[in-house]
Amino acid sequence: MEGHLPEAINLPHRETGPASTPSLAKDRLVVTYCDRIFCNASTKAAARFGAQGFRVKEMLHGLAGWREEGYPVKTGLGPVELEH
């Protein structure tokens, strides 16, 4: 199942440079995550956001970990509530 965290913005790590981030508020926390546990794109994105002055955290275990904890995932069909 594909999806994303509610209110997430899809921004691939290769596109996290100054040209693509001017509309993002630097006073808000940026959380990076991948859709798979063994992906390292969120680590790369976190480093790039940090270098631009953003407050940033990386969500360990990515979207898979989020799902395992039973948190909602938004898909094209709307939020999906997962059973514990």
PyMOL CGO cylinders between C-alpha atoms (Angstrom):
from pymol import cmd
from pymol.cgo import CYLINDER

trace = [
    CYLINDER, 0.00, 0.00, 0.00, 1.34, 3.42, -0.91, 0.3, 1, 1, 1, 1, 1, 1,
    CYLINDER, 1.34, 3.42, -0.91, 0.54, 6.62, 0.90, 0.3, 1, 1, 1, 1, 1, 1,
    CYLINDER, 0.54, 6.62, 0.90, 1.96, 9.42, 3.01, 0.3, 1, 1, 1, 1, 1, 1,
    CYLINDER, 1.96, 9.42, 3.01, 1.55, 11.06, 6.37, 0.3, 1, 1, 1, 1, 1, 1,
    CYLINDER, 1.55, 11.06, 6.37, -1.42, 13.42, 6.58, 0.3, 1, 1, 1, 1, 1, 1,
    CYLINDER, -1.42, 13.42, 6.58, -0.33, 16.97, 5.59, 0.3, 1, 1, 1, 1, 1, 1,
    CYLINDER, -0.33, 16.97, 5.59, 2.98, 15.69, 4.14, 0.3, 1, 1, 1, 1, 1, 1,
    CYLINDER, 2.98, 15.69, 4.14, 4.56, 17.31, 1.10, 0.3, 1, 1, 1, 1, 1, 1,
    CYLINDER, 4.56, 17.31, 1.10, 6.25, 14.98, -1.36, 0.3, 1, 1, 1, 1, 1, 1,
    CYLINDER, 6.25, 14.98, -1.36, 9.67, 16.45, -2.05, 0.3, 1, 1, 1, 1, 1, 1,
    CYLINDER, 9.67, 16.45, -2.05, 12.29, 13.95, -3.26, 0.3, 1, 1, 1, 1, 1, 1,
    CYLINDER, 12.29, 13.95, -3.26, 15.67, 14.44, -1.56, 0.3, 1, 1, 1, 1, 1, 1,
    CYLINDER, 15.67, 14.44, -1.56, 17.30, 15.47, -4.83, 0.3, 1, 1, 1, 1, 1, 1,
    CYLINDER, 17.30, 15.47, -4.83, 14.88, 18.41, -4.98, 0.3, 1, 1, 1, 1, 1, 1,
    CYLINDER, 14.88, 18.41, -4.98, 15.50, 19.79, -1.48, 0.3, 1, 1, 1, 1, 1, 1,
    CYLINDER, 15.50, 19.79, -1.48, 17.78, 22.60, -2.58, 0.3, 1, 1, 1, 1, 1, 1,
    CYLINDER, 17.78, 22.60, -2.58, 17.24, 26.35, -2.15, 0.3, 1, 1, 1, 1, 1, 1,
    CYLINDER, 17.24, 26.35, -2.15, 15.38, 26.60, -5.48, 0.3, 1, 1, 1, 1, 1, 1,
    CYLINDER, 15.38, 26.60, -5.48, 12.61, 24.25, -4.33, 0.3, 1, 1, 1, 1, 1, 1,
    CYLINDER, 12.61, 24.25, -4.33, 12.20, 25.27, -0.68, 0.3, 1, 1, 1, 1, 1, 1,
    CYLINDER, 12.20, 25.27, -0.68, 11.54, 29.05, -0.58, 0.3, 1, 1, 1, 1, 1, 1,
    CYLINDER, 11.54, 29.05, -0.58, 7.83, 28.54, 0.16, 0.3, 1, 1, 1, 1, 1, 1,
    CYLINDER, 7.83, 28.54, 0.16, 8.57, 26.43, 3.24, 0.3, 1, 1, 1, 1, 1, 1,
    CYLINDER, 8.57, 26.43, 3.24, 8.58, 28.25, 6.57, 0.3, 1, 1, 1, 1, 1, 1,
    CYLINDER, 8.58, 28.25, 6.57, 11.88, 27.96, 8.40, 0.3, 1, 1, 1, 1, 1, 1,
    CYLINDER, 11.88, 27.96, 8.40, 10.16, 28.38, 11.76, 0.3, 1, 1, 1, 1, 1, 1,
    CYLINDER, 10.16, 28.38, 11.76, 8.29, 25.07, 11.32, 0.3, 1, 1, 1, 1, 1, 1,
    CYLINDER, 8.29, 25.07, 11.32, 9.84, 21.69, 11.99, 0.3, 1, 1, 1, 1, 1, 1,
    CYLINDER, 9.84, 21.69, 11.99, 10.60, 19.66, 8.86, 0.3, 1, 1, 1, 1, 1, 1,
    CYLINDER, 10.60, 19.66, 8.86, 10.33, 15.89, 9.30, 0.3, 1, 1, 1, 1, 1, 1,
    CYLINDER, 10.33, 15.89, 9.30, 11.91, 13.72, 6.63, 0.3, 1, 1, 1, 1, 1, 1,
    CYLINDER, 11.91, 13.72, 6.63, 11.01, 10.11, 6.05, 0.3, 1, 1, 1, 1, 1, 1,
    CYLINDER, 11.01, 10.11, 6.05, 11.25, 7.39, 3.45, 0.3, 1, 1, 1, 1, 1, 1,
    CYLINDER, 11.25, 7.39, 3.45, 8.63, 4.94, 2.34, 0.3, 1, 1, 1, 1, 1, 1,
    CYLINDER, 8.63, 4.94, 2.34, 10.87, 1.97, 3.16, 0.3, 1, 1, 1, 1, 1, 1,
    CYLINDER, 10.87, 1.97, 3.16, 12.90, 1.10, 6.25, 0.3, 1, 1, 1, 1, 1, 1,
    CYLINDER, 12.90, 1.10, 6.25, 16.22, 0.66, 4.43, 0.3, 1, 1, 1, 1, 1, 1,
    CYLINDER, 16.22, 0.66, 4.43, 15.99, 3.83, 2.33, 0.3, 1, 1, 1, 1, 1, 1,
    CYLINDER, 15.99, 3.83, 2.33, 18.52, 6.58, 3.10, 0.3, 1, 1, 1, 1, 1, 1,
    CYLINDER, 18.52, 6.58, 3.10, 16.91, 9.41, 1.12, 0.3, 1, 1, 1, 1, 1, 1,
    CYLINDER, 16.91, 9.41, 1.12, 15.41, 10.86, 4.30, 0.3, 1, 1, 1, 1, 1, 1,
    CYLINDER, 15.41, 10.86, 4.30, 18.91, 11.10, 5.82, 0.3, 1, 1, 1, 1, 1, 1,
    CYLINDER, 18.91, 11.10, 5.82, 20.17, 12.93, 2.74, 0.3, 1, 1, 1, 1, 1, 1,
    CYLINDER, 20.17, 12.93, 2.74, 17.15, 15.25, 2.74, 0.3, 1, 1, 1, 1, 1, 1,
    CYLINDER, 17.15, 15.25, 2.74, 17.56, 15.99, 6.46, 0.3, 1, 1, 1, 1, 1, 1,
    CYLINDER, 17.56, 15.99, 6.46, 21.19, 17.00, 5.87, 0.3, 1, 1, 1, 1, 1, 1,
    CYLINDER, 21.19, 17.00, 5.87, 20.22, 19.26, 2.98, 0.3, 1, 1, 1, 1, 1, 1,
    CYLINDER, 20.22, 19.26, 2.98, 17.39, 20.92, 4.93, 0.3, 1, 1, 1, 1, 1, 1,
    CYLINDER, 17.39, 20.92, 4.93, 19.67, 21.42, 7.91, 0.3, 1, 1, 1, 1, 1, 1,
    CYLINDER, 19.67, 21.42, 7.91, 22.31, 23.06, 5.73, 0.3, 1, 1, 1, 1, 1, 1,
    CYLINDER, 22.31, 23.06, 5.73, 19.65, 25.54, 4.58, 0.3, 1, 1, 1, 1, 1, 1,
    CYLINDER, 19.65, 25.54, 4.58, 18.80, 26.55, 8.15, 0.3, 1, 1, 1, 1, 1, 1,
    CYLINDER, 18.80, 26.55, 8.15, 15.65, 24.48, 8.67, 0.3, 1, 1, 1, 1, 1, 1,
    CYLINDER, 15.65, 24.48, 8.67, 14.86, 22.75, 11.95, 0.3, 1, 1, 1, 1, 1, 1,
    CYLINDER, 14.86, 22.75, 11.95, 14.75, 19.13, 10.87, 0.3, 1, 1, 1, 1, 1, 1,
    CYLINDER, 14.75, 19.13, 10.87, 14.22, 15.65, 12.29, 0.3, 1, 1, 1, 1, 1, 1,
    CYLINDER, 14.22, 15.65, 12.29, 14.39, 12.32, 10.54, 0.3, 1, 1, 1, 1, 1, 1,
    CYLINDER, 14.39, 12.32, 10.54, 11.64, 9.80, 11.27, 0.3, 1, 1, 1, 1, 1, 1,
    CYLINDER, 11.64, 9.80, 11.27, 13.31, 6.46, 11.86, 0.3, 1, 1, 1, 1, 1, 1,
    CYLINDER, 13.31, 6.46, 11.86, 11.82, 3.41, 10.15, 0.3, 1, 1, 1, 1, 1, 1,
    CYLINDER, 11.82, 3.41, 10.15, 10.01, 5.70, 7.73, 0.3, 1, 1, 1, 1, 1, 1,
    CYLINDER, 10.01, 5.70, 7.73, 6.48, 5.21, 6.55, 0.3, 1, 1, 1, 1, 1, 1,
    CYLINDER, 6.48, 5.21, 6.55, 6.64, 1.50, 7.34, 0.3, 1, 1, 1, 1, 1, 1,
    CYLINDER, 6.64, 1.50, 7.34, 7.38, 2.26, 11.01, 0.3, 1, 1, 1, 1, 1, 1,
    CYLINDER, 7.38, 2.26, 11.01, 4.58, 4.84, 11.08, 0.3, 1, 1, 1, 1, 1, 1,
    CYLINDER, 4.58, 4.84, 11.08, 2.16, 2.21, 9.80, 0.3, 1, 1, 1, 1, 1, 1,
    CYLINDER, 2.16, 2.21, 9.80, 3.43, -0.42, 12.25, 0.3, 1, 1, 1, 1, 1, 1,
    CYLINDER, 3.43, -0.42, 12.25, 2.61, 1.96, 15.11, 0.3, 1, 1, 1, 1, 1, 1,
    CYLINDER, 2.61, 1.96, 15.11, -0.96, 2.17, 13.81, 0.3, 1, 1, 1, 1, 1, 1,
    CYLINDER, -0.96, 2.17, 13.81, -0.94, 5.82, 12.77, 0.3, 1, 1, 1, 1, 1, 1,
    CYLINDER, -0.94, 5.82, 12.77, -3.14, 6.94, 9.86, 0.3, 1, 1, 1, 1, 1, 1,
    CYLINDER, -3.14, 6.94, 9.86, -1.77, 7.08, 6.32, 0.3, 1, 1, 1, 1, 1, 1,
    CYLINDER, -1.77, 7.08, 6.32, -3.31, 9.25, 3.65, 0.3, 1, 1, 1, 1, 1, 1,
    CYLINDER, -3.31, 9.25, 3.65, -3.76, 7.80, 0.18, 0.3, 1, 1, 1, 1, 1, 1,
    CYLINDER, -3.76, 7.80, 0.18, -5.47, 9.04, -2.94, 0.3, 1, 1, 1, 1, 1, 1,
    CYLINDER, -5.47, 9.04, -2.94, -8.60, 7.57, -1.41, 0.3, 1, 1, 1, 1, 1, 1,
    CYLINDER, -8.60, 7.57, -1.41, -8.29, 9.63, 1.79, 0.3, 1, 1, 1, 1, 1, 1,
    CYLINDER, -8.29, 9.63, 1.79, -6.97, 8.71, 5.26, 0.3, 1, 1, 1, 1, 1, 1,
    CYLINDER, -6.97, 8.71, 5.26, -6.59, 5.04, 6.00, 0.3, 1, 1, 1, 1, 1, 1,
    CYLINDER, -6.59, 5.04, 6.00, -6.92, 3.99, 9.64, 0.3, 1, 1, 1, 1, 1, 1,
    CYLINDER, -6.92, 3.99, 9.64, -4.86, 0.91, 10.43, 0.3, 1, 1, 1, 1, 1, 1,
    CYLINDER, -4.86, 0.91, 10.43, -5.92, -1.56, 13.06, 0.3, 1, 1, 1, 1, 1, 1,
    CYLINDER, -5.92, -1.56, 13.06, -3.51, -2.29, 15.91, 0.3, 1, 1, 1, 1, 1, 1,
]
cmd.load_cgo(trace, "trace")
